[in-house]
């Protein structure tokens, strides 16, 4: 019998008072009973609108049907036909604006919890199936992938499944890109990322870390070494600042630095060799998911946290779930507020001066434009400021590669299938679009893999 409940099964999670003192995962995952019950809410629509909302084209009704029957391994096989990182996507994809936003059940109630079911299926597989996937027979062709983040990993996995010998070159000492350095463990445990990457290795993907393309090895040298095509999925890891006075004071961080030190270096731990400053009162500037991650991480180090954002709560670009979690954990929000100066005392942050804003007509992004209210300057006392106002691609690869065209702001120019101005070079994800979502980056990597395969096989 179908489940006609108008509400999703609630996601079990740590209570706010407990979780804000640790970095363990907040959401605990569905039980088998909850997963089956939620799957029975799916109407298995003939038009399959949810699939159209998925950037990697997961066969959503098919995998959910198998969950409703208790065939969790069957569901996993369906998902991984098109998605090589299901445990990651089930946790960090904005399903509410993608697949779930198209769900028919959402017209008169809440949509089916597609993301939670995807996570359940992936977690069940990791826990209960220890068999490694079969490595496909080699087709004799080699492809290089630059960057072991979502876009690069999706491209590598798709090519490896077709029999390509794929080598991924990663600048950091661990694979995963933003999945490893940018997203805290309380949202995406490192063990989950590692498990997904091990699956790709089992398919034959080789990952070489501590190699900076454009410095250690050039793109042209990859072709000289016998690679027939190159995919650039190097992300957008260059942080932006506001260029206001005081940004060079001690204890002013970019969100990238703050989260990298937290996530990769364990800098929040008392015995860390490179400890992070444990602030008494941190101010986070920004309103996206990265800002929420930084604010919630700072909260877990013991700080009182104020997040300042120049628009209203309605315009926050962060996922609603992340905003709600931040509020539950005690993060304070100052809306219609924008910093103009960071003030110091003996070289360290002492306060931040802000102005109040009001909203005017929409800007080029379609959002209401914030306008300064004259005479509204005020100080917020703090001993740490974290800037989470966006990132851009590192220009190193483009500047060291002849004939690779870029946008004025640094993004690599690529067409809808990832083809760049250089022959046999594709690019995708944040390196092309600027900072966006994990699943959109994966979709770009998957599309590029299909085009790379077509180009090599049609030579």
N, C-alpha and C positions, 0 to 999 in steps of 0.2 A: 504494500500500500504506500502511495506517495505521502510525504510529510508536507502538509499544507500550512504549517506554522508560518506566520508573517515575520518571525524573527530568526536570526542565525543562532546556532548553538554558541553560547558564550565561550571565549577562549580562556582556559584556566591560566592564571598568572600569579606571580609573587605579589604580595600586598605592598603598597607604596612605602610604608614604614620600614619594611624589611629590605626591599630592593634598592632603596637609595643608599644603603650602606654596603652594597656589594656590586660586583660587575658580572654576576651570573645572569643568564638569559631571563628576561622579564616574562615573556610568554612561554608557557610550559607545554603547549601542544595538546591536540585532541586525544582522547582515548579512542580505542577502536569503536566503541559503542557510539560515541559522539560523532565520529567520522561517518559511520554508516547512516546515522540519523540525519546528519546534515546533507549527505549525498542524496538522500531520498527526497530532498526539497527540490532537486533539479527536475524540470519538466521535460528534459531531452527534446528541446525544440527542434523542429525540422530546419528552421532558418539559421540556427546556430549563431546568433548575434554575438555571443561571448567570444567566439573564435576570432571574429573580425576585430575585436578589441585587443587581441594579444599580439604584440610585436614579433613574436617568434612562431605564432600559429599553432600553439598547443591544441590538440584535439580534446577540448574540454569536456563536452558531453560524453565522449567515449571513456575517458579516464574516470569521470565521476560515476558513470554507470557501473564500472568494475568495482569502485569503492562501495557502492550500495549493495553489491553482491558479496562483499567481503574478500574480493580478489585483489588484494593490495599490490601484489607483485605484478599482476596483469596491468593494473593502473600505472605502475611505475614504467613498464615497458612502453605504454602508450605515450606517456609524458616525454620520455627520453628519445622518442622518435624525432622530436623537434627541439627539445630543450636539454642542453647538456649540464645545466646547473639548477635542477629543480629545488633542492633544499635551500639554496640561496634565494631564488626567485620567490619561493613560498613565504620567505621572511621579509624581504626588503622591497619587492615590487609594489608600486602604487596601484594595486588591483582596483581600488575604489574609483579610479579615473580611467581604467582600461577595461579589462574583461568584465568585472563586476558592474561597471557602469552601463553595460549593454544587456545585463541579465533581465529577462522578462519578469522574474519574481520581484525585482526592484520597483516595479510600477506601483504595486499596492502593498509593499512591505520592504523588508531588507532583501538584497540579492543573495544568492547562494554564496557561501563563504569559499570561493574558488581558491584563493590564496592559502587559506588555512588547510584546505584539503590537499593541495599540492605539497605543502610542507609536511603534512601527516604522512603522505605516501612516500616521500623521499626519506623521511626519518625512519619509517618502518623498514624500508629497504636497507638503509645503512645499519640498522640494529640487527636485522634478521637474515640478511643475505650476505655472506662473506665471499661468495664467488666473484672473481674479477671478470669483467667483460672480455670477450674474445678479441684479440688483436686482429684486425682485418688483414687480408693478404695484401702485400705491397703492390702498388701499381708502378713503382719505379721512379716516381717524380718527387721532387723536394720543394718545400715552400718554407719561407722564413716568416715568422710573426714577431712583430716588435711590440712588447708589452704584454704582461701576464695578468691584465685586468679583465673585466667582464667581456669586452669586445674581442680582445685577443684570444681569450680562452674559448669563446664561442666559435670563433673562426677556426682555431686549431682543432677543436673537437669535431667540427663538421667535416674538415678536410681529412682528419685521421680516420674517420668512419668510412671515407671513400678510398682509403688505402694510401694516402699521401704520407711521406716521411716529413713530419712537421717539427721544426725547432722553434721554440719560443725564447726570445731574448728579453730578460727582465733586468731593469736597472737596480732594483732593491735586492736585498739578500733573501727575501721570501717571495713566492708567487702570490697572486691574488689581486694586486693593484689596490684600488680603493676598497675592495672587499676586506683586505687585510689591514691597511694602514688607516682607512678613513671611517670605518663603521665599527662602533664599540661592541665588545663581546656581549653586552646585555641586549643587543639587537641581533647580532650575527656572530655566534661563537666561532673562534678560530678553528676548532675541531671540525666544524661543518664545512668550512672553506677547504681545509686540508683534505677531507674525505672526497669532496667533489673533484679536487685536483688530482688525487690519486686515481680516480676513475679515468681521467683523461690520460694519465701516464700509462695506465693499463692498455689503453687503445693505441699506445705507441708514441704519444706526444713527448718530446724531449724538452725540458725546461732548463735553460741556462741562466742562472742569476748573476748579479754583480757585473752585468755587461751593459754599458751605456751606448746605445746606438747613436752615432753622431760624434762620439768621443773615443770609446774603446774600439768600435768597428763602424765603418761607414756603410750606408745603403749599397753603394757601388761595390764594395768588397763582398757583400753577401752574394751578389750575382756572380762575382769572380769565383766564389767558393762553390758554385754549382746550384744555387737556389734559383728556381725558374720564375718565381713570383715572390713578392713581399707584401705583407699586410701590415699597416701601421695602426696600432691600437694603443698608442702611448698615453692616452688620457689627457686630463687637464689638471696638472698638479701644481701649477704656478699660482700662489695665492695673490689676491688683490688686497690693497689697503686703501683707506679713504684719502690719504695724503693730507691729513690734518696735523697740526702741531702736537708733538708729544708721542708720536708713534714709535720713536726710537728709544723710549724709556724702557728700563728693565720691567719685566712682567707684562709686556704687551706681546701677545702671541697672535700669529695667524691660526685659524682653526686647524689648518693642515698640520702645522708643527705640533700644536697641542694634542690633537688626536693621534698623530703618528707616534709621539712619545708615550702616550697612554697605551695605545693598542699594540705597537710593535716592541716597545722597550720596557713595558711594565713600570713606567716612571712613577705611577701613583703608589707603588709599594714602598713600605718603609725601608726595605733592604736594597732598593734599586741602586745600581751603580751610577745612574744618571737621573736622579730624582727630579720630578716636576715640582714647581712651587705650589705649596698648599695654601691657597688664598683664603682669607677670611670672608671677603666679599668680592666676587668676580662679576664683571659686566660683560655680557656677550652681545655683539652687534650683528644683527641679521635676523632673518625669519624663515630660512629654509631648513631642510632636514639636517644639514651640517651644523647649523646653529643650534638645533635641538640636541644633536649628539654632543656638541661641545658643552652646552649648558647642563645637560644631564650627567656628563662625565665630571664636570667641575663640582656638581652637587655631591657626587659620590666621593670626592676627595675631602669633603667636609665644609665646602664653601657655601655661604649664602649666595644665591645667584639671581641677578636681574638681567633679563633679556630686553634690549631696546630695539624697536622696529619702527620705521618711519611711516608705516601705514597702519590700518586697523587689523583686528583679529580676523576679519572677514577676508582680507587680502593675503594673509599668511600663505606662502607657497609650500610650507611643510605639510606632510601628511597629517590629517586630523588626529589619527591615533597617536602620533608622536607628540603633538601639541597637548593632547589630553594626558598622556603619561608624564610630560614635563610638569604640567600643572599639579597633577597628583603628587609628584615628588617634591613639590615646594618651590619650583622655579617661579619667580615673579616676572610679570610682563609689563613693560612700559611701552604702550602703543603711541603712535603719532609723536615719536620722539627720535631725534637724530643728533649724533655727536658732532661737536665742532672743535673740541680740543681735549687732549688728555693732559692732566696736570700732574706734576711730579714733586717729590720731596727727596732731595739728595739722590737724584737719579732713578727713583722708583715711583711707580704709579701711586698717586694719593687720591685722585678723584677724576671724574670725567665730566666735562661741561657739555650740556645738551640744549637743543632748542625744541620747543613744541611745534608740531606741524598741524595743518588742516588739509583736507583733500579737495582737489580741484578737478578739472576736466581730465579725462583719460589721456595717458601718454601713449607712445608708440607701441607699448606692450599690451595696451588695452585696459590697464589698471589705472585707477584714479591717481592723479599726480599729486604728490605731497608738496605743500607750499609752506614756507616758514611763517610762523606767527611772530611778528616783531616784538622784542622786549620779553620773550619767554625763556631766556637763558636761565639755566639752573644747574647746579652741580649734584652729581651722585657720588658719594664717597665709595671708594673701592681700592683694592690693592692689586688688581689684576684686570686686564682687558683682553678679550679674545675677539678677533675680527673674523667674522664668518659671512663675508659679503660677496663671495664668489671666487672662482679660479679661472685661469686661462691655460691653453696649451703651452708647454715649454717650447721655445723657438729653436732649440738645439738641432733637432732632426731636420727641420725645414732649412735652416741656415747652412747646414753642412751637406745638403743634397741638391746638386745642380738640377734645375728644371722642375722642381717641386713647387707648384704655385700655392700661395696662402692668402687668406683673408687679411685685411689690414689689422685685425685684432689678434692674428696669430694662428687661427684655425686653418688646417689643410683644406684646400679646395678639392672636393670630390663630388661626383655625380650621385644619382639616386642608388646606384649599385656599388658605390665606393671607389670607382675608377678615378685616379688622379691624373695630373698632367704628365707624369712619368710613365713610360711604357712598362707594363707588368707590375705596377705598384698600385695597390689599393689602400684605402684608409677608412676608418669608421669610428663611431663612438665619440667620446668627448674631444678627441684630437681634431675632429671635424666640426662638431656642433657646439663645442664649449660644454661646460658642466651640464649634464642631463641625468636621466635615470639609468640604473643598471640594465633594465630589460631593453631599453631603446638601444643601448650600446651593444648588447648581445644580438639584437635583431640586425644591426648593421654588420656585425661580424659574421653572422650566419649568411646574410645576403651576399657579402663579399666572397665568402667561401664558395658559394654556388657559381659566382661569376669567374673566380679564379679557376675552378674546375673546368668550366666551359672554355675559357681562354686556352688553358694548357692542352686540353684534349682536342681542340680544334686547330692546333698549330699544324 
